[in-house]
Amino acid sequence: MGNKMKTHKGTKKRFRLSATGKAMHRASGTSHLAKGLTKKRRRNLRGTTSLDAVMEPTIHAALNGYSN
């Protein structure tokens, strides 16, 4: 039997690796009920942001080298 590590599918859906190896993610609080937020807050939540450096090794291990 093989001993390959499998990619964690939940992590694969939520994170992607940048060209420099940083883990990028979408900000929380953008899916629904955003009407209650200020326009400035909604605008600043757009796009992706890099994950904290402390969590990067965990994400790299879960992705197992996979990036979209």
Sequence and secondary structure as in RCSB ss.txt:
>XXXX:A:sequence
MGNKMKTHKGTKKRFRLSATGKAMHRASGTSHLAKGLTKKRRRNLRGTTSLDAVMEPTIHAALNGYSN
>XXXX:A:secstr
        HHHHHHEEE TTS EEEE SS SS GGGS HHHHHHTSSEEE  TTTHHHHHHHHTT   
